[in-house]
Amino acid sequence: MPGSEADRRRPGLIRSFDTHLPGCHLQTQPLDDTGDLEQTLLPLDFLKQASERLKCVAHPHRLRIIEILLSGEYTVDTIARLCALTQPATSGHLRLMESKGLLRCERRGRTVYYSVAEPRLAGVLDCIRENYQQD
């Protein structure tokens, strides 16, 4: 049985988690069958960039801000009100996400509008909804 105590003690196995939630389970494969696996692995520099962006959005208020901005562009004051945050705290979250290329801002007169610059953020929120939203 994959993931059993006997498998955990067997040398020469790669262990990985099935990413289909809920109920992840352990999968094993022999080490000598990794040729195909190596061809499908993502480049490490790509994973580094992705991890930096994911770390940036891995905050409940930032996820809420992204959720709001996926529906359109909004001012700091509107975003702060919808998130129940202060304007300075909201501005800090927005600046950080903008610095990582996730959001863009546009000044119109004295007002600054924020919007999503990275369209893949919609997929992040979709993944959260599919896997973590309570029934």
N, C-alpha and C positions, 0 to 999 in steps of 0.2 A: 504494500500500500504506500503510495507516494506520501512523503511527509511523516512517515511513521518513525518511531524511535530507532528502529533498525536502519532506516535510510539515513538518519542524522549521523549515525556512527560509521557509515560506509565511506571510506576514502574514495576519491576519484569521481565525486558527483558535484555538479553545479546545482545550487539551490536557488530558486527564484520564486517570487510570489505571483500568483495569478492576479492580474489587475482588474478582473471583473468583480465589482462589488455588488451586493454585500457578500460576506463570507469568503474572504480571500483564502486560498489554500496553497500549500506548498507543492511545487512541481520540481522534479529532478530529471536530469539528463546526464548521460555519461560524458566525461571530459573530452574523450577522443572524437565526439561528434559535434565539435564547435565550429567547424569550417563554415557552414552555412550561417551560423549565428554571427560570426565575426563580420560577414558581409552585410548584415542587416543592422549592426550597431550604429547609432548616431555618432557623428564626429564629436570628440570631447569639447572642442571650442564652442560648438553649437549648444551642447548641454550646459556649459558654463554660462553662456549668455541667457539661456532659458532659466537656469536656476537663479540668476541675479534678478531677473524680472519677476519670477514667481515669489522670491523672497520679498520683493517690494510690495506685491499685492496681498501677501499673506498676513493681512490685518483686517479685522472685521469692518472698521470704518472705511478703509480703502476699498474693500469689496463693495460696500454699500455705495460709495461714491461712483465706482465703475458701473454698478447697476443703474444708478440714476443717469449717468452720462450716456449710457447705451441707448437711452430713449431720446436724447437730444442734447443741445448745448445749454449750459446754465451758468449763472454768476456764482461767485463765492458765497454771497449771502443766501441765495436760494439753496445751494448745496448744504451749507451749514444748518439752515433751518430744517431741511429734510432729514439730515443726519443727527439732529439734536446736539450739534457741536458748536463751540465758539468759532468765530470768524478766524482768529489766529490759528487755532488747531486745524481747521479745515484748510487754510492756506498752506500750512506746513505739509499736510498730506498731498495736496495738489501739486506743490512745488517738487516734492520727491518723485511723484509719478511722472511729472513732466520731464524731470531730469533724466529719467530712464527711458524716455521716448514713448511712454504709454499714453500720455495725454498731450493735447496742444492747447494753447491759450491764444486768444485774439482780443486785442484791445480795440474797443469802439468808443471813441471819446474818452470818458472817464471810467467806463465800465469794462471789465475783463470777463470774457466768456470762455468757459472750458468745454472741451469735447474730447472724445476718444480718438487717439491717433493710431492705436494698434488694434485693428479689427479682430485679431484673434482673441481679444479679451472676452468677446461674446461667447466663444467656445469654453473659456474657463468658467464663466458663470453658468453656462448650460451644463457642464460637468458637475458643478456643485449642486445645481437643482436636481439633476438626475440621481445623484448618489447620496445626497445628504438632506434633502428636503423631507420633512416629516409628513407622513400621510394624514 
